[in-house]
Amino acid sequence: MTKKFDKLNETFDVSSEIVESKPVEEKIETISSSVEDIKKDYEYTRGNLYSIIEKGQEAINGILELAQESEMPRAYEVAGQLIKNVSDATDKLMDLQKKLKDIEETKPVRGPTNVTNALFVGSTAELSKLLKDGLDTNDK
């Protein structure tokens, strides 16, 4: 027996079978596991950034001593680059904090705050009654 929309289904390469949806519980488990993964990644990244910053500070101290002893311009240039790299790593650490805060913070979903076009669906009698009732309440 042919169905009403079989030709359309063939044209658009769509199956007419009903697809069963997944239970909500599986989706909740997936979300909670992704939150745990995010926290693990945060802790790992944070630890790496701390390690990079500490090692960078040790390298800065060493290269500054070398630059002062040798008085070579290249040593000072390398020291400047190391200082910049360490400051970039500290900025990344602060950005990581902000990103985690943004992820954990739930923002309420709000509708549009400014409506430019309003649409009334109903008869003219209903509209006139609503307008009359609105004017009566505003007069009181």
C-alpha positions in Angstrom: 0.0 0.0 0.0 1.5 3.4 -1.0 1.4 6.2 1.4 0.5 9.8 0.6 4.0 11.2 0.7 6.1 8.4 -0.6 7.1 10.3 -3.8 8.3 13.3 -1.6 10.2 10.9 0.7 12.0 9.4 -2.3 12.7 12.8 -3.8 14.2 14.2 -0.6 15.7 10.9 0.4 13.9 10.8 3.7 12.6 7.7 5.4 9.0 7.6 6.6 9.8 5.5 9.6 9.1 6.9 13.1 12.3 7.5 15.0 12.2 6.7 18.7 13.7 9.4 20.9 16.3 8.7 23.6 15.3 8.7 27.2 16.0 11.9 29.1 18.1 10.1 31.7 20.8 9.3 29.1 21.1 12.9 28.1 21.4 14.0 31.8 24.2 11.4 32.3 26.0 12.7 29.2 25.8 16.3 30.5 27.0 15.4 34.0 30.0 13.4 32.5 30.9 16.3 30.3 30.9 18.6 33.3 33.3 16.2 35.1 35.5 16.2 32.0 35.6 20.0 32.0 36.6 20.1 35.6 39.4 17.5 35.0 40.6 19.4 32.0 40.5 22.7 34.1 42.6 21.1 36.9 45.1 19.6 34.4 45.5 22.9 32.5 45.8 24.9 35.6 48.5 22.6 36.9 50.4 22.9 33.7 50.2 26.7 33.6 51.5 26.8 37.2 54.4 24.6 36.2 55.2 26.7 33.1 55.1 29.9 35.1 57.4 28.6 37.9 59.9 27.2 35.4 59.7 30.4 33.4 60.5 32.5 36.5 63.5 30.2 37.3 64.7 30.6 33.7 64.3 34.4 33.9 66.4 34.6 37.0 69.1 32.5 35.3 69.2 34.4 32.1 69.3 37.8 33.9 72.3 36.6 35.8 74.0 35.5 32.6 73.0 38.8 30.9 74.5 40.9 33.7 77.7 38.8 33.7 78.3 38.8 30.0 76.7 42.1 29.2 75.6 40.7 25.8 72.6 42.3 24.1 71.3 38.9 22.9 71.1 37.7 26.5 69.0 40.7 27.4 66.8 40.1 24.4 66.2 36.5 25.5 65.4 37.6 29.0 62.8 40.0 27.6 61.2 37.3 25.6 61.1 35.0 28.6 59.5 37.7 30.7 56.9 38.2 28.0 56.2 34.5 27.7 55.7 34.1 31.5 53.4 37.1 31.6 51.4 35.6 28.7 51.1 32.3 30.7 49.8 34.2 33.7 47.2 35.9 31.5 46.2 32.5 30.2 45.7 31.4 33.8 43.4 34.3 34.4 41.5 33.6 31.2 41.1 29.9 32.3 39.5 31.1 35.5 37.1 33.3 33.6 36.2 30.6 31.1 35.4 28.1 33.9 33.3 30.7 35.7 31.4 31.4 32.4 30.8 27.6 31.9 29.6 27.0 35.5 27.4 30.1 35.5 23.9 29.4 34.2 22.3 32.3 32.4 18.5 32.5 32.5 17.0 32.4 29.0 15.0 35.5 28.4 12.7 36.4 25.6 13.0 39.5 23.5 13.1 42.7 25.5 11.9 45.0 22.7 8.8 44.1 20.7 8.4 46.1 17.5 5.5 44.3 15.9 2.5 43.0 17.9 0.0 40.6 16.4 -3.5 40.0 17.6 -5.2 36.8 16.6 -9.0 37.0 17.0 -12.1 38.6 15.7 -12.7 42.4 15.5 -15.3 42.1 18.2 -12.8 40.6 20.6 -10.2 43.2 19.7 -12.7 46.1 20.4 -13.7 44.5 23.7 -10.0 44.2 24.7 -9.4 47.8 23.7 -12.5 49.0 25.6 -11.5 47.0 28.7 -7.9 48.4 28.5 -9.2 52.0 28.2 -11.6 51.5 31.1 -8.8 50.1 33.4 -6.5 53.0 32.5 -9.2 55.6 33.3 -9.6 54.2 36.8 
